[in-house]
Each structure stands twice: as structure tokens, then as C-alpha cells.
Amino acid sequence: MTAVTCVVAEIPGKVSRIEPVNTEIVREQIAVLSRNFPIAAAKTGLLYSAEIVETVARALVDLSANSAKRFPLVIDPVIVATSGDQLLEPKAIELYEKELFPLATLLTPNLDEAEKLVGEPIRDLKAMRKAGKELQQKYRVSILLKGGHLAGGDAVDLLFADEKIREFSSPFIRGVATHGTGCTYSAAIAAGIASGLPLEDAIGRAKKFVTASIAQHFRWMSSSRKNLDALNHSPRAN
């Protein structure tokens, strides 16, 4: 089930425009779904504005207050897209930290987002370990720091939970233009948690799912390339 927060004009490598949805509609979507369906886990994605962040946080607090059991919440702090485009208004970051992060079971920042939250560059695995520990101590929540933007042959993610650091690694797939991989990853983790998997198992299964999805991605060509191919393969008189 989805509560739509924004409408985005986007292709791999480019975010053209983001149009936020009215906060009253966002809140009503969450309310009507929660009244009519059991929720075993949830995740947040693109929230864009401070007003939407606050609306979602208050809606989740209300759900917890009216429910006998608080459900697990995965927060993907969507601040920076894979393309590098900014996806969150600067003033919304403070509200994220103040109102939404305290509700989380797991935070899933990518390296660009983690850099903004810790205020330092993250260029290697050693820096990832340092940043992940800082984020875990700062927000007092489990952190999955996604290292897909690091140079190297493997895409390495680090889970900081309790006093342990767990590594999830898969071969880095090059030459693929994607967007939404982080959102898919966090959604798959939430789905695993909802089905009863422990956190580490949910992350491991989600990592395999996202890696396979990238490897088997849909391929398309630009119009000019299609026209050229069609010309090259068209019947010709001898």
C-alpha cells in the first residue's frame, strides 16, 4: 500500500521536477489505509518538504498511540538521488532528525546522504565504518549505510545494529543507468520484516533482490538509435 507524497518527473540520471502533494491528502491516505488494513511494517521514501516530513511523523505517532503494537519502520532518508540531484528541501533535514528518525527501526542512507548527516566526506570503507558508528550513536537507531557509490568491484553495505557491524556485499554491476534502487532496497527490507524475518535476514534477502533487479534491468534505446537500427534492418531491393 502506498501513500503518495510527491509527483516526480524523472529518468535515470536526471530529476526534472518534483511537485509535492497537499499535506492533508498525505495524512488522509495514511489514515484511511491504516483504518482498513493491518500494517506489519512500513517504510518512508521521498518526502521532499518540511511540511510533508512533519505530516508523516505526526501521522505515525498517532498510529502508534491508537495501536496496541508499534510496527517496524524503515526510513530511507531520500535526500540525494543517484544522479546527484537534491530531493529534499534543506529545512526538511532538521525535521527528519527531530521528528522522524526517533520513530525508526532502521535508517538506510546512501553515502551522499550520510555525508550530509555527519558533515564529512566518505570515500572508502574505513570512512564508512566511522560514519556508520557516528550515525548510530547520534540517532540511537540501527543504520544500514549503503556503499554502492564507492569505487571498487563490489557494492558493499554496512549494517550497524546493537554493538555489531555486518557487511553485505555483491558484485558491482557497471554500465547500467538506474534510479530508485535505494527505494526498492528499503521497500524490500520492510517487506522482509513484515513477513517475519529478522533484520539481518531481511537485509540479506533484499540485497540479493536489488542486485538481481539491476542485473536484469529493462533496456531501451533512444529514438535516434531505434531509427538507425530500423533503417539498417529494413528490406532493400537488390
C-alpha positions in Angstrom: 0.0 0.0 0.0 1.3 3.4 -0.9 0.6 7.0 0.4 1.8 9.3 -2.4 3.8 12.3 -1.2 5.2 13.7 -4.5 4.9 13.5 -8.2 8.3 13.4 -9.9 9.4 14.0 -13.5 12.5 11.7 -13.6 14.5 9.5 -15.8 17.8 7.6 -14.9 20.4 10.4 -14.4 18.0 13.3 -14.2 15.3 14.7 -12.0 13.4 17.4 -13.9 10.8 18.5 -11.4 9.2 17.5 -8.1 5.7 18.5 -7.2 4.7 17.9 -3.5 1.2 16.5 -2.7 -1.0 18.5 -0.4 -0.2 17.5 3.2 -3.9 17.0 4.1 -4.1 14.4 1.3 -0.9 12.7 2.5 -2.3 12.5 6.0 -5.7 11.2 4.8 -4.0 8.5 2.7 -2.1 7.2 5.7 -5.2 7.4 7.9 -7.6 5.6 5.6 -5.2 2.8 4.8 -4.3 2.2 8.5 -8.0 2.1 9.4 -8.8 -0.6 6.8 -5.7 -2.8 6.5 -3.4 -4.4 9.0 0.2 -3.0 8.9 3.1 -5.3 9.7 5.8 -2.9 8.7 6.2 0.4 6.8 8.9 2.5 5.1 9.2 6.1 4.1 10.7 7.4 0.9 10.7 10.7 -0.9 9.1 13.3 1.4 10.6 16.4 -0.1 9.4 19.2 2.1 9.5 20.0 5.8 5.7 20.1 5.8 5.4 16.6 4.5 8.1 15.2 6.8 6.2 16.7 9.8 2.8 15.4 8.5 4.1 11.9 8.1 5.8 11.9 11.5 2.7 13.1 13.3 0.5 10.5 11.4 2.9 7.7 12.5 2.8 9.0 16.1 -1.0 8.9 16.0 -1.0 5.4 14.6 1.3 4.2 17.4 -0.9 5.9 20.0 -4.0 4.2 18.7 -2.5 0.8 18.2 -1.7 -1.9 20.7 1.5 -2.7 18.8 4.0 -0.3 17.2 5.0 -1.7 13.8 8.6 -1.6 12.5 9.5 1.5 10.4 12.3 1.6 7.8 13.2 5.2 7.0 15.0 5.8 3.7 16.2 9.4 4.1 15.8 10.4 0.5 17.9 13.5 0.3 20.1 13.0 -2.8 19.2 10.9 -5.9 21.7 8.5 -7.6 22.1 11.2 -10.2 23.2 13.7 -7.6 20.0 15.8 -7.7 18.7 17.2 -4.4 15.5 15.6 -3.4 14.8 17.2 0.0 14.5 20.8 0.9 17.3 21.9 3.2 15.0 22.9 6.0 13.4 19.5 6.0 16.6 17.7 7.2 16.3 19.2 10.7 12.7 17.9 10.9 13.8 14.5 9.7 16.3 14.3 12.5 14.0 15.7 15.2 10.6 14.1 14.4 11.0 11.1 12.1 14.3 9.4 12.9 13.3 8.8 16.5 10.4 6.6 15.2 12.7 4.4 13.0 13.7 0.8 13.3 16.3 1.2 10.6 17.7 4.1 8.6 19.1 3.4 5.1 21.2 6.4 3.9 23.4 6.2 0.8 26.8 7.8 1.0 25.8 11.2 -0.2 23.0 11.4 2.4 25.3 10.1 5.1 27.8 12.8 4.3 25.2 15.5 4.8 24.1 13.9 8.1 27.7 13.6 9.5 29.2 16.6 7.8 32.2 14.7 6.5 33.2 13.1 3.2 33.0 9.3 2.9 35.5 8.0 0.3 36.3 4.4 1.5 35.2 1.5 3.6 37.1 2.8 6.7 35.3 6.1 6.4 32.0 4.2 6.1 32.7 2.4 9.3 33.4 5.6 11.1 30.3 7.4 9.7 28.0 4.5 10.4 29.1 4.4 14.1 28.6 8.1 14.4 25.1 7.9 12.9 24.1 5.0 15.1 25.3 6.9 18.2 23.7 10.2 17.1 20.3 8.8 16.3 20.3 5.7 18.5 18.9 3.5 15.8 20.2 0.8 13.5 21.9 2.1 10.4 22.3 0.5 7.0 24.9 2.6 5.2 24.7 1.8 1.5 28.1 1.9 -0.2 27.0 1.5 -3.8 28.6 4.8 -4.8 32.1 3.8 -3.7 34.7 2.9 -6.3 35.6 -0.7 -6.5 34.5 -4.1 -7.7 31.8 -4.7 -5.1 28.8 -2.8 -3.8 29.3 -3.0 0.0 26.6 -2.1 2.6 27.3 -2.0 6.3 24.7 -2.7 9.0 25.3 -1.1 12.4 23.0 -2.8 14.8 23.5 -3.2 18.6 27.2 -3.5 19.0 27.9 -5.3 15.8 28.8 -4.4 12.2 27.5 -6.7 9.5 28.7 -6.5 5.9 26.5 -7.2 2.8 28.4 -7.3 -0.4 27.6 -8.1 -4.1 29.4 -7.6 -7.4 29.1 -4.0 -8.6 27.2 -4.0 -11.9 28.6 -1.4 -14.3 27.2 0.2 -17.4 23.6 0.4 -16.0 21.6 3.6 -15.8 19.1 3.2 -12.9 17.1 5.2 -10.5 15.0 4.2 -7.5 17.4 1.4 -6.4 17.6 2.7 -2.9 13.9 3.0 -2.6 13.5 -0.6 -3.9 16.1 -1.8 -1.4 14.4 -0.2 1.6 11.0 -1.4 0.5 12.2 -4.9 0.1 13.7 -4.8 3.6 10.4 -3.6 5.0 8.7 -6.5 3.1 11.1 -9.0 4.7 10.5 -7.6 8.2 6.7 -7.7 7.6 6.9 -11.3 6.7 8.7 -12.1 10.0 12.3 -12.2 9.0 15.0 -10.9 11.5 16.6 -7.6 10.4 19.8 -9.1 9.1 17.9 -11.8 7.1 15.5 -9.2 5.7 18.5 -7.1 4.5 20.3 -10.1 3.0 17.3 -11.1 1.0 16.6 -7.5 -0.1 20.3 -7.1 -1.2 20.0 -10.2 -3.4 16.7 -9.0 -4.9 18.0 -5.5 -5.8 21.3 -6.9 -7.2 19.3 -9.3 -9.4 16.9 -6.5 -10.5 19.8 -4.2 -11.6 21.5 -7.1 -13.5 18.2 -7.9 -15.3 17.2 -4.3 -15.8 14.9 -3.2 -18.7 17.0 -2.0 -21.6 15.8 0.7 -24.1 17.4 2.8 -26.8 17.0 6.5 -27.7 14.7 7.3 -30.7 17.6 8.2 -32.9 19.2 4.8 -32.3 15.9 3.0 -32.9 15.5 4.8 -36.2 19.0 3.9 -37.3 18.5 0.2 -36.4 15.2 0.2 -38.3 16.9 1.7 -41.3 19.7 -0.8 -41.2 17.3 -3.8 -41.0 14.7 -2.6 -43.5 14.2 -4.6 -46.7 16.3 -3.4 -49.6 16.0 -4.1 -53.4 18.9 -5.9 -55.0 
